Amino acid sequence: MDFKEAAKLINEVKPKIAIPIHYGSVVGKEQDAADFRKLLRTNIKCETLMK
């Protein structure tokens, strides 16, 4: 699942918070987390734990 697919799923599930974790060290790159955040609905908080 790429960040676009993940964001689509999160927008359908509608949690209060989303924490992207599988990027940078496992798959993808750090920019994927930022792009994921941009695709979320404004009422879904996104916390990025990895730096």
Predicted model as a PDB file, atoms N, CA, C, CB and O in Angstrom, pLDDT in the B-factor column:
MODEL        1                                                                  
ATOM      1  N   MET A   1       0.855  -1.167   0.000  1.00 86.00           N  
ATOM      2  CA  MET A   1       0.000   0.000   0.000  1.00 86.00           C  
ATOM      3  C   MET A   1       0.900   1.228   0.000  1.00 86.00           C  
ATOM      4  CB  MET A   1      -0.972  -0.001   1.223  1.00 86.00           C  
ATOM      5  O   MET A   1       1.773   1.352   0.858  1.00 86.00           O  
ATOM      6  N   ASP A   2       0.700   2.131  -0.945  1.00 89.00           N  
ATOM      7  CA  ASP A   2       1.495   3.367  -0.950  1.00 89.00           C  
ATOM      8  C   ASP A   2       0.779   4.442  -0.120  1.00 89.00           C  
ATOM      9  CB  ASP A   2       1.735   3.870  -2.415  1.00 89.00           C  
ATOM     10  O   ASP A   2      -0.314   4.207   0.397  1.00 89.00           O  
ATOM     11  N   PHE A   3       1.391   5.603  -0.001  1.00 92.00           N  
ATOM     12  CA  PHE A   3       0.821   6.645   0.859  1.00 92.00           C  
ATOM     13  C   PHE A   3      -0.537   7.124   0.370  1.00 92.00           C  
ATOM     14  CB  PHE A   3       1.768   7.819   0.946  1.00 92.00           C  
ATOM     15  O   PHE A   3      -1.375   7.523   1.179  1.00 92.00           O  
ATOM     16  N   LYS A   4      -0.771   7.094  -0.935  1.00 96.00           N  
ATOM     17  CA  LYS A   4      -2.069   7.518  -1.468  1.00 96.00           C  
ATOM     18  C   LYS A   4      -3.170   6.535  -1.067  1.00 96.00           C  
ATOM     19  CB  LYS A   4      -2.005   7.645  -3.003  1.00 96.00           C  
ATOM     20  O   LYS A   4      -4.261   6.937  -0.663  1.00 96.00           O  
ATOM     21  N   GLU A   5      -2.870   5.255  -1.184  1.00 96.00           N  
ATOM     22  CA  GLU A   5      -3.844   4.230  -0.790  1.00 96.00           C  
ATOM     23  C   GLU A   5      -4.087   4.267   0.718  1.00 96.00           C  
ATOM     24  CB  GLU A   5      -3.356   2.829  -1.214  1.00 96.00           C  
ATOM     25  O   GLU A   5      -5.220   4.110   1.174  1.00 96.00           O  
ATOM     26  N   ALA A   6      -3.029   4.474   1.480  1.00 94.00           N  
ATOM     27  CA  ALA A   6      -3.157   4.546   2.934  1.00 94.00           C  
ATOM     28  C   ALA A   6      -4.012   5.744   3.346  1.00 94.00           C  
ATOM     29  CB  ALA A   6      -1.769   4.632   3.591  1.00 94.00           C  
ATOM     30  O   ALA A   6      -4.865   5.619   4.224  1.00 94.00           O  
ATOM     31  N   ALA A   7      -3.795   6.891   2.726  1.00 97.00           N  
ATOM     32  CA  ALA A   7      -4.578   8.085   3.047  1.00 97.00           C  
ATOM     33  C   ALA A   7      -6.046   7.882   2.684  1.00 97.00           C  
ATOM     34  CB  ALA A   7      -4.015   9.313   2.311  1.00 97.00           C  
ATOM     35  O   ALA A   7      -6.932   8.315   3.421  1.00 97.00           O  
ATOM     36  N   LYS A   8      -6.307   7.229   1.559  1.00 98.00           N  
ATOM     37  CA  LYS A   8      -7.691   6.961   1.152  1.00 98.00           C  
ATOM     38  C   LYS A   8      -8.387   6.098   2.202  1.00 98.00           C  
ATOM     39  CB  LYS A   8      -7.733   6.263  -0.235  1.00 98.00           C  
ATOM     40  O   LYS A   8      -9.523   6.378   2.584  1.00 98.00           O  
ATOM     41  N   LEU A   9      -7.709   5.053   2.666  1.00 98.00           N  
ATOM     42  CA  LEU A   9      -8.274   4.179   3.688  1.00 98.00           C  
ATOM     43  C   LEU A   9      -8.528   4.947   4.987  1.00 98.00           C  
ATOM     44  CB  LEU A   9      -7.339   2.991   3.949  1.00 98.00           C  
ATOM     45  O   LEU A   9      -9.600   4.831   5.581  1.00 98.00           O  
ATOM     46  N   ILE A  10      -7.552   5.719   5.418  1.00 98.00           N  
ATOM     47  CA  ILE A  10      -7.708   6.484   6.657  1.00 98.00           C  
ATOM     48  C   ILE A  10      -8.872   7.461   6.543  1.00 98.00           C  
ATOM     49  CB  ILE A  10      -6.410   7.241   6.992  1.00 98.00           C  
ATOM     50  O   ILE A  10      -9.634   7.618   7.496  1.00 98.00           O  
ATOM     51  N   ASN A  11      -9.023   8.113   5.405  1.00 98.00           N  
ATOM     52  CA  ASN A  11     -10.140   9.041   5.212  1.00 98.00           C  
ATOM     53  C   ASN A  11     -11.489   8.324   5.256  1.00 98.00           C  
ATOM     54  CB  ASN A  11      -9.989   9.775   3.882  1.00 98.00           C  
ATOM     55  O   ASN A  11     -12.490   8.923   5.647  1.00 98.00           O  
ATOM     56  N   GLU A  12     -11.530   7.062   4.864  1.00 98.00           N  
ATOM     57  CA  GLU A  12     -12.771   6.284   4.930  1.00 98.00           C  
ATOM     58  C   GLU A  12     -13.060   5.800   6.347  1.00 98.00           C  
ATOM     59  CB  GLU A  12     -12.696   5.091   3.982  1.00 98.00           C  
ATOM     60  O   GLU A  12     -14.216   5.773   6.768  1.00 98.00           O  
ATOM     61  N   VAL A  13     -12.016   5.416   7.087  1.00 98.00           N  
ATOM     62  CA  VAL A  13     -12.172   4.911   8.450  1.00 98.00           C  
ATOM     63  C   VAL A  13     -12.485   6.056   9.423  1.00 98.00           C  
ATOM     64  CB  VAL A  13     -10.895   4.166   8.894  1.00 98.00           C  
ATOM     65  O   VAL A  13     -13.219   5.868  10.393  1.00 98.00           O  
ATOM     66  N   LYS A  14     -11.928   7.230   9.158  1.00 97.00           N  
ATOM     67  CA  LYS A  14     -12.150   8.459   9.939  1.00 97.00           C  
ATOM     68  C   LYS A  14     -11.704   8.376  11.411  1.00 97.00           C  
ATOM     69  CB  LYS A  14     -13.608   8.809   9.896  1.00 97.00           C  
ATOM     70  O   LYS A  14     -12.495   8.663  12.309  1.00 97.00           O  
ATOM     71  N   PRO A  15     -10.461   7.990  11.657  1.00 98.00           N  
ATOM     72  CA  PRO A  15      -9.976   8.006  13.042  1.00 98.00           C  
ATOM     73  C   PRO A  15      -9.701   9.450  13.478  1.00 98.00           C  
ATOM     74  CB  PRO A  15      -8.689   7.136  13.188  1.00 98.00           C  
ATOM     75  O   PRO A  15      -9.680  10.362  12.652  1.00 98.00           O  
ATOM     76  N   LYS A  16      -9.493   9.643  14.763  1.00 98.00           N  
ATOM     77  CA  LYS A  16      -9.146  10.976  15.263  1.00 98.00           C  
ATOM     78  C   LYS A  16      -7.689  11.299  14.961  1.00 98.00           C  
ATOM     79  CB  LYS A  16      -9.408  11.073  16.777  1.00 98.00           C  
ATOM     80  O   LYS A  16      -7.329  12.461  14.773  1.00 98.00           O  
ATOM     81  N   ILE A  17      -6.846  10.258  14.916  1.00 97.00           N  
ATOM     82  CA  ILE A  17      -5.419  10.454  14.688  1.00 97.00           C  
ATOM     83  C   ILE A  17      -4.870   9.326  13.817  1.00 97.00           C  
ATOM     84  CB  ILE A  17      -4.655  10.523  16.032  1.00 97.00           C  
ATOM     85  O   ILE A  17      -5.318   8.183  13.911  1.00 97.00           O  
ATOM     86  N   ALA A  18      -3.908   9.654  12.979  1.00 97.00           N  
ATOM     87  CA  ALA A  18      -3.211   8.675  12.147  1.00 97.00           C  
ATOM     88  C   ALA A  18      -1.710   8.839  12.376  1.00 97.00           C  
ATOM     89  CB  ALA A  18      -3.576   8.851  10.627  1.00 97.00           C  
ATOM     90  O   ALA A  18      -1.206   9.959  12.465  1.00 97.00           O  
ATOM     91  N   ILE A  19      -1.009   7.726  12.470  1.00 94.00           N  
ATOM     92  CA  ILE A  19       0.435   7.755  12.697  1.00 94.00           C  
ATOM     93  C   ILE A  19       1.112   6.910  11.620  1.00 94.00           C  
ATOM     94  CB  ILE A  19       0.796   7.233  14.129  1.00 94.00           C  
ATOM     95  O   ILE A  19       1.136   5.683  11.723  1.00 94.00           O  
ATOM     96  N   PRO A  20       1.659   7.550  10.595  1.00 90.00           N  
ATOM     97  CA  PRO A  20       2.363   6.779   9.574  1.00 90.00           C  
ATOM     98  C   PRO A  20       3.681   6.252  10.146  1.00 90.00           C  
ATOM     99  CB  PRO A  20       2.622   7.645   8.310  1.00 90.00           C  
ATOM    100  O   PRO A  20       4.464   7.007  10.722  1.00 90.00           O  
ATOM    101  N   ILE A  21       3.914   4.956   9.982  1.00 86.00           N  
ATOM    102  CA  ILE A  21       5.130   4.388  10.574  1.00 86.00           C  
ATOM    103  C   ILE A  21       5.997   3.613   9.591  1.00 86.00           C  
ATOM    104  CB  ILE A  21       4.758   3.489  11.703  1.00 86.00           C  
ATOM    105  O   ILE A  21       7.196   3.470   9.831  1.00 86.00           O  
ATOM    106  N   HIS A  22       5.446   3.116   8.509  1.00 80.00           N  
ATOM    107  CA  HIS A  22       6.236   2.295   7.589  1.00 80.00           C  
ATOM    108  C   HIS A  22       6.784   3.120   6.434  1.00 80.00           C  
ATOM    109  CB  HIS A  22       5.394   1.144   7.049  1.00 80.00           C  
ATOM    110  O   HIS A  22       6.358   2.965   5.289  1.00 80.00           O  
ATOM    111  N   TYR A  23       7.705   3.973   6.738  1.00 79.00           N  
ATOM    112  CA  TYR A  23       8.360   4.779   5.716  1.00 79.00           C  
ATOM    113  C   TYR A  23       9.779   5.067   6.190  1.00 79.00           C  
ATOM    114  CB  TYR A  23       7.572   6.107   5.437  1.00 79.00           C  
ATOM    115  O   TYR A  23      10.072   5.002   7.384  1.00 79.00           O  
ATOM    116  N   GLY A  24      10.623   5.373   5.274  1.00 73.00           N  
ATOM    117  CA  GLY A  24      11.995   5.740   5.636  1.00 73.00           C  
ATOM    118  C   GLY A  24      12.901   4.555   5.890  1.00 73.00           C  
ATOM    119  O   GLY A  24      13.872   4.355   5.160  1.00 73.00           O  
ATOM    120  N   SER A  25      12.602   3.757   6.918  1.00 72.00           N  
ATOM    121  CA  SER A  25      13.487   2.636   7.227  1.00 72.00           C  
ATOM    122  C   SER A  25      12.961   1.304   6.697  1.00 72.00           C  
ATOM    123  CB  SER A  25      13.687   2.541   8.720  1.00 72.00           C  
ATOM    124  O   SER A  25      13.755   0.413   6.398  1.00 72.00           O  
ATOM    125  N   VAL A  26      11.660   1.149   6.574  1.00 72.00           N  
ATOM    126  CA  VAL A  26      11.080  -0.116   6.114  1.00 72.00           C  
ATOM    127  C   VAL A  26      10.840  -0.048   4.609  1.00 72.00           C  
ATOM    128  CB  VAL A  26       9.753  -0.428   6.867  1.00 72.00           C  
ATOM    129  O   VAL A  26      11.416  -0.832   3.855  1.00 72.00           O  
ATOM    130  N   VAL A  27      10.016   0.858   4.176  1.00 76.00           N  
ATOM    131  CA  VAL A  27       9.725   1.087   2.758  1.00 76.00           C  
ATOM    132  C   VAL A  27       9.490   2.571   2.547  1.00 76.00           C  
ATOM    133  CB  VAL A  27       8.488   0.257   2.288  1.00 76.00           C  
ATOM    134  O   VAL A  27       9.303   3.315   3.510  1.00 76.00           O  
ATOM    135  N   GLY A  28       9.497   2.999   1.318  1.00 80.00           N  
ATOM    136  CA  GLY A  28       9.212   4.400   1.031  1.00 80.00           C  
ATOM    137  C   GLY A  28      10.296   5.336   1.517  1.00 80.00           C  
ATOM    138  O   GLY A  28      11.404   4.925   1.863  1.00 80.00           O  
ATOM    139  N   LYS A  29       9.943   6.596   1.531  1.00 86.00           N  
ATOM    140  CA  LYS A  29      10.885   7.624   1.977  1.00 86.00           C  
ATOM    141  C   LYS A  29      10.166   8.604   2.881  1.00 86.00           C  
ATOM    142  CB  LYS A  29      11.523   8.361   0.773  1.00 86.00           C  
ATOM    143  O   LYS A  29       8.939   8.579   2.972  1.00 86.00           O  
ATOM    144  N   GLU A  30      10.916   9.466   3.549  1.00 86.00           N  
ATOM    145  CA  GLU A  30      10.324  10.408   4.496  1.00 86.00           C  
ATOM    146  C   GLU A  30       9.285  11.311   3.837  1.00 86.00           C  
ATOM    147  CB  GLU A  30      11.409  11.254   5.131  1.00 86.00           C  
ATOM    148  O   GLU A  30       8.310  11.696   4.483  1.00 86.00           O  
ATOM    149  N   GLN A  31       9.476  11.654   2.573  1.00 90.00           N  
ATOM    150  CA  GLN A  31       8.524  12.511   1.873  1.00 90.00           C  
ATOM    151  C   GLN A  31       7.147  11.850   1.778  1.00 90.00           C  
ATOM    152  CB  GLN A  31       9.045  12.848   0.472  1.00 90.00           C  
ATOM    153  O   GLN A  31       6.128  12.536   1.710  1.00 90.00           O  
ATOM    154  N   ASP A  32       7.122  10.515   1.774  1.00 91.00           N  
ATOM    155  CA  ASP A  32       5.848   9.804   1.717  1.00 91.00           C  
ATOM    156  C   ASP A  32       4.967  10.138   2.920  1.00 91.00           C  
ATOM    157  CB  ASP A  32       6.088   8.296   1.646  1.00 91.00           C  
ATOM    158  O   ASP A  32       3.752  10.276   2.774  1.00 91.00           O  
ATOM    159  N   ALA A  33       5.559  10.269   4.095  1.00 91.00           N  
ATOM    160  CA  ALA A  33       4.796  10.622   5.295  1.00 91.00           C  
ATOM    161  C   ALA A  33       4.220  12.028   5.164  1.00 91.00           C  
ATOM    162  CB  ALA A  33       5.684  10.523   6.556  1.00 91.00           C  
ATOM    163  O   ALA A  33       3.073  12.264   5.544  1.00 91.00           O  
ATOM    164  N   ALA A  34       4.994  12.953   4.635  1.00 92.00           N  
ATOM    165  CA  ALA A  34       4.505  14.327   4.441  1.00 92.00           C  
ATOM    166  C   ALA A  34       3.386  14.359   3.408  1.00 92.00           C  
ATOM    167  CB  ALA A  34       5.654  15.258   4.002  1.00 92.00           C  
ATOM    168  O   ALA A  34       2.400  15.076   3.582  1.00 92.00           O  
ATOM    169  N   ASP A  35       3.532  13.591   2.342  1.00 95.00           N  
ATOM    170  CA  ASP A  35       2.491  13.542   1.315  1.00 95.00           C  
ATOM    171  C   ASP A  35       1.232  12.874   1.843  1.00 95.00           C  
ATOM    172  CB  ASP A  35       2.997  12.800   0.077  1.00 95.00           C  
ATOM    173  O   ASP A  35       0.123  13.286   1.503  1.00 95.00           O  
ATOM    174  N   PHE A  36       1.389  11.848   2.670  1.00 95.00           N  
ATOM    175  CA  PHE A  36       0.263  11.179   3.327  1.00 95.00           C  
ATOM    176  C   PHE A  36      -0.531  12.191   4.149  1.00 95.00           C  
ATOM    177  CB  PHE A  36       0.760  10.017   4.229  1.00 95.00           C  
ATOM    178  O   PHE A  36      -1.757  12.259   4.064  1.00 95.00           O  
ATOM    179  N   ARG A  37       0.193  12.974   4.946  1.00 95.00           N  
ATOM    180  CA  ARG A  37      -0.449  13.980   5.806  1.00 95.00           C  
ATOM    181  C   ARG A  37      -1.273  14.968   4.976  1.00 95.00           C  
ATOM    182  CB  ARG A  37       0.614  14.741   6.631  1.00 95.00           C  
ATOM    183  O   ARG A  37      -2.377  15.337   5.375  1.00 95.00           O  
ATOM    184  N   LYS A  38      -0.755  15.393   3.845  1.00 97.00           N  
ATOM    185  CA  LYS A  38      -1.449  16.364   2.994  1.00 97.00           C  
ATOM    186  C   LYS A  38      -2.752  15.815   2.429  1.00 97.00           C  
ATOM    187  CB  LYS A  38      -0.546  16.796   1.858  1.00 97.00           C  
ATOM    188  O   LYS A  38      -3.670  16.581   2.135  1.00 97.00           O  
ATOM    189  N   LEU A  39      -2.841  14.502   2.273  1.00 98.00           N  
ATOM    190  CA  LEU A  39      -4.032  13.892   1.688  1.00 98.00           C  
ATOM    191  C   LEU A  39      -5.135  13.590   2.706  1.00 98.00           C  
ATOM    192  CB  LEU A  39      -3.647  12.626   0.986  1.00 98.00           C  
ATOM    193  O   LEU A  39      -6.250  13.231   2.327  1.00 98.00           O  
ATOM    194  N   LEU A  40      -4.825  13.733   3.995  1.00 98.00           N  
ATOM    195  CA  LEU A  40      -5.827  13.437   5.019  1.00 98.00           C  
ATOM    196  C   LEU A  40      -6.842  14.562   5.151  1.00 98.00           C  
ATOM    197  CB  LEU A  40      -5.153  13.190   6.362  1.00 98.00           C  
ATOM    198  O   LEU A  40      -6.545  15.730   4.897  1.00 98.00           O  
ATOM    199  N   ARG A  41      -8.046  14.178   5.554  1.00 97.00           N  
ATOM    200  CA  ARG A  41      -9.073  15.187   5.845  1.00 97.00           C  
ATOM    201  C   ARG A  41      -8.564  16.085   6.967  1.00 97.00           C  
ATOM    202  CB  ARG A  41     -10.439  14.516   6.242  1.00 97.00           C  
ATOM    203  O   ARG A  41      -7.778  15.657   7.811  1.00 97.00           O  
ATOM    204  N   THR A  42      -9.016  17.316   6.964  1.00 96.00           N  
ATOM    205  CA  THR A  42      -8.489  18.291   7.926  1.00 96.00           C  
ATOM    206  C   THR A  42      -8.838  17.951   9.375  1.00 96.00           C  
ATOM    207  CB  THR A  42      -9.015  19.668   7.596  1.00 96.00           C  
ATOM    208  O   THR A  42      -8.167  18.427  10.291  1.00 96.00           O  
ATOM    209  N   ASN A  43      -9.869  17.142   9.601  1.00 97.00           N  
ATOM    210  CA  ASN A  43     -10.241  16.812  10.984  1.00 97.00           C  
ATOM    211  C   ASN A  43      -9.503  15.575  11.512  1.00 97.00           C  
ATOM    212  CB  ASN A  43     -11.747  16.584  11.074  1.00 97.00           C  
ATOM    213  O   ASN A  43      -9.753  15.145  12.638  1.00 97.00           O  
ATOM    214  N   ILE A  44      -8.604  15.003  10.719  1.00 98.00           N  
ATOM    215  CA  ILE A  44      -7.797  13.863  11.164  1.00 98.00           C  
ATOM    216  C   ILE A  44      -6.388  14.354  11.474  1.00 98.00           C  
ATOM    217  CB  ILE A  44      -7.767  12.731  10.083  1.00 98.00           C  
ATOM    218  O   ILE A  44      -5.668  14.822  10.592  1.00 98.00           O  
ATOM    219  N   LYS A  45      -6.013  14.238  12.733  1.00 97.00           N  
ATOM    220  CA  LYS A  45      -4.680  14.660  13.160  1.00 97.00           C  
ATOM    221  C   LYS A  45      -3.660  13.615  12.728  1.00 97.00           C  
ATOM    222  CB  LYS A  45      -4.627  14.876  14.700  1.00 97.00           C  
ATOM    223  O   LYS A  45      -3.932  12.416  12.794  1.00 97.00           O  
ATOM    224  N   CYS A  46      -2.512  14.055  12.294  1.00 96.00           N  
ATOM    225  CA  CYS A  46      -1.448  13.150  11.850  1.00 96.00           C  
ATOM    226  C   CYS A  46      -0.189  13.420  12.677  1.00 96.00           C  
ATOM    227  CB  CYS A  46      -1.159  13.328  10.318  1.00 96.00           C  
ATOM    228  O   CYS A  46       0.316  14.543  12.708  1.00 96.00           O  
ATOM    229  N   GLU A  47       0.307  12.388  13.341  1.00 94.00           N  
ATOM    230  CA  GLU A  47       1.529  12.483  14.128  1.00 94.00           C  
ATOM    231  C   GLU A  47       2.630  11.683  13.437  1.00 94.00           C  
ATOM    232  CB  GLU A  47       1.299  11.972  15.579  1.00 94.00           C  
ATOM    233  O   GLU A  47       2.446  10.504  13.137  1.00 94.00           O  
ATOM    234  N   THR A  48       3.746  12.305  13.192  1.00 88.00           N  
ATOM    235  CA  THR A  48       4.898  11.634  12.607  1.00 88.00           C  
ATOM    236  C   THR A  48       5.915  11.397  13.706  1.00 88.00           C  
ATOM    237  CB  THR A  48       5.513  12.465  11.443  1.00 88.00           C  
ATOM    238  O   THR A  48       6.427  12.353  14.289  1.00 88.00           O  
ATOM    239  N   LEU A  49       6.216  10.141  14.000  1.00 82.00           N  
ATOM    240  CA  LEU A  49       7.105   9.810  15.106  1.00 82.00           C  
ATOM    241  C   LEU A  49       8.555   9.711  14.698  1.00 82.00           C  
ATOM    242  CB  LEU A  49       6.683   8.531  15.727  1.00 82.00           C  
ATOM    243  O   LEU A  49       9.438  10.027  15.494  1.00 82.00           O  
ATOM    244  N   MET A  50       8.827   9.276  13.469  1.00 70.00           N  
ATOM    245  CA  MET A  50      10.205   9.139  13.017  1.00 70.00           C  
ATOM    246  C   MET A  50      10.718  10.478  12.487  1.00 70.00           C  
ATOM    247  CB  MET A  50      10.314   8.047  11.930  1.00 70.00           C  
ATOM    248  O   MET A  50       9.971  11.240  11.873  1.00 70.00           O  
ATOM    249  N   LYS A  51      11.967  10.751  12.724  1.00 60.00           N  
ATOM    250  CA  LYS A  51      12.576  11.991  12.220  1.00 60.00           C  
ATOM    251  C   LYS A  51      13.779  11.644  11.393  1.00 60.00           C  
ATOM    252  CB  LYS A  51      12.972  12.944  13.374  1.00 60.00           C  
ATOM    253  O   LYS A  51      14.447  12.535  10.869  1.00 60.00           O  
TER     254      LYS A  51                                                      
ENDMDL                                                                          
END                                                                             
